[in-house]
């Protein structure tokens, strides 16, 4: 089993957010099944970040919590980019 890495988790999440913007062709918002890959990669990055939590509070623990909040916001944006074209009524 690999050692937990905060950097690897953040790179996975932010990289998948960038890929989601590229795949969704953001201003035009066309639906595509390929958007499932950024969601899965971002989930893997969030799990990797979660593995970095420690039992006792420290400044490192606080930084991991802030990174988890960032992961949640990025996942929300990726899911929005994946679902919004399916619910849009305008061509």
N, C-alpha and C positions, 0 to 999 in steps of 0.2 A: 504494500500500500504506500502511495506517495505521501510525502510530508505535506501538510497544508500550506498554501501560499496565498497570501492576501493579494499580491501583485497579479498572480495568474488568474484569480477570480475576477479582479477588476478589469483586466485586459479582455477576458472572455465576454464579460457583460457589455463593456463599452464597444468592443469590436462587433458584437452582434447587433448593438443599437445602430452603428454605422452601416452595417450590412442591411439592416431592416429598412433604413432610409433609402438605400440604393435599390433594393428589390421592390419596394413599394412605389418607386418613382413619385415621390411624395406629393408634389402639387397636383399631379394627375390622378393619383390613387387608383391604380388598377388592381383588382383582386388576383392573387396568385397563390398556389399551394406551396410554393417555395418559402413562404413566410413562416412555415412551421420550423424550419431549421434555425433561424435566429432565436425563436422562442425556446427551443430545446437547448441551444448553446448558452443562452442567458440563464436558464434554469441550472445548468451544470455549473456556471460561474457563481451563481448565488449559493449553491451547495458548497462549492469550494471556499467561498468567503465564510459561510456559516461554520465550516470545520475549523476556522481560525479562532473561534471564541474560546475564552478561558473561563474557568469557574470563578476566580476572584476578579474583582474589578480593578482595572488599572487604566492608564491612558491608552495602552494598546487595545484593551477591550473596548474603550470608547471609540477609538478609530475604526474598529471592526463594526461596531454598531452603526456608525455613520455610513460606512461602506454598504452595510445591509440596507439602510434606508435608500441609498443611491441605487442599489440593485432593484429595489421594489419600484422606484420611480421609472427606471429604465425598462423594466419588465412591463409596467403599465403602458408606457409609450409604444413598446413593440407590439403588445396585444392590440392597442388602439389602431396602429398602422395595419395590422393584419385583419381586424374585424370591420373597421369603418368602411372600406370599399364594398363590403358585402351588404351593408345596411343603407348605403347611399341610394337615393331615389333619382339622382341626376346622372345622366350618362357621362 
